[in-house]
């Protein structure tokens, strides 16, 4: 499996595990939250409603309810929101706890903080109640006639319930209870203000304020009673309303005693002093505590984190180890240790990179070795003629050898040979560096061979060797003509050089299976079978003394091989000692365009 695929699979595994764990935890948590919230709601809803309703009822307004809501939310682990009838959020437990407000259920529960009317059925007038004295009301109270009409005894506002027909009528009792509630609220606020307490109404039932609260501050009690009882307009308007309830029209609408009407009128009466109705909305708490996950979930998360860590570590190690090896090897290579190699098993991309590195290091090593050999070869080649020259010059200056035209000609010939060696070396160096620019054009190999034969005919005749050309047809190649002439010249001069007098040289050009084939066959000294593999090597000569004497540089065939290879061709040699040698050059053939040959 390739390295890339393994990395992909490992990362996929880690990613899928992480996504799976997240999904599982989310589902688990959501399920827990939903079921927990539903359970808590059914368990705590009544309690929450009751407490909030009690708060509104006993305070007469909502400021300060946020503390109760926060407390209830903490106790029940529910998100509690109170909204007014016009959908304004009055208080939100999430906002109070400074966290983003979570969702609440769409259905709200009405909380009516108004006191209900106590049983207002008429009190039987069987036994006459205690005689009602005219109240000794302060001047601020409504006129006594008003009380009488209403049936209210101011000084007995918080006293025993009246029982006679007049004072105990349902309407009178309703007014009394409303007045008690209103007075109670005023009294409590007065107590809080003067005594610095934070009390509310002591009871949700009439008379709402406890005896203790009434006794706490007679001044406050007096002020509260005076304020409520002195509100003549309030009394009269509601009294009229209540009084009408027992009138004729009520009987006609199926409320003969006027009870429903009185309840409604009471509600309308107390609404002016009580807190406004609100709606309660419940939801799950917005924040998640890690402890909420439970022990198995925490162990699962920890396990997944461990798997992710180990997976990442393994990936990192698998990636980094071979990369580290390659880095170290390339540093060693840069420091000159060309024999360094990296071993990475397998078929992965990194193994292939290591292979490429090893190939590169091998090529560098070979190139370095070639360079060293070249320098050694060049030094060796130059040493002998320079020693000769030096020896002759010293002998001449010492007078040991007499100067003669022949000696100077020989020394001159030696310097010419050195020059040729250097020229050939330069060409070879350029070719090996790929800098020997070729100008390739379509060329007729037969024509080039004919020209080369003509150029060498004189030398062949001088050496007593016959030179024959067999190139009847045009054979076209795409080549640098100057470089091909150089190759032909080298092959022909070698053939002449290594063929004895009366020998024969045959040059043949032909097209064979789409290839242009040139052969130069001689009947010369030949090359030993063991020497044939070295023929194209630099400075290789079969007989150093003889070839040097004949002016050979030992580079001609090396250059020829390079030129032919650069033309996508091949050069081969076959030879039999004392019988002759054949060099064969094969080049890719091309079809010439019309009228190419003049
Ligand atoms: P040189 O300039 O010395 O001839 P080459 O590279 O052309 O260098 O040839 C290398 C060697 O190959 C020669 O020294 C010679 O020993 C051998 N050689 C080349 N051509 C022939 C041939 N036609 N017959 C016999 N030996 C040859």
Boltz pocket constraint, residues with backbone or C-beta under 6 A from the ligand:
constraints:
  - pocket:
      binder: B
      contacts: [[A, 490], [A, 491], [A, 494], [A, 495], [A, 498], [A, 522], [A, 524], [A, 525], [A, 526], [A, 527], [A, 535], [A, 537], [A, 540], [A, 541], [A, 542], [A, 543], [A, 547], [A, 551], [A, 552], [A, 553], [A, 554], [A, 555], [A, 556], [A, 557], [A, 558], [A, 581]]
      max_distance: 6.0
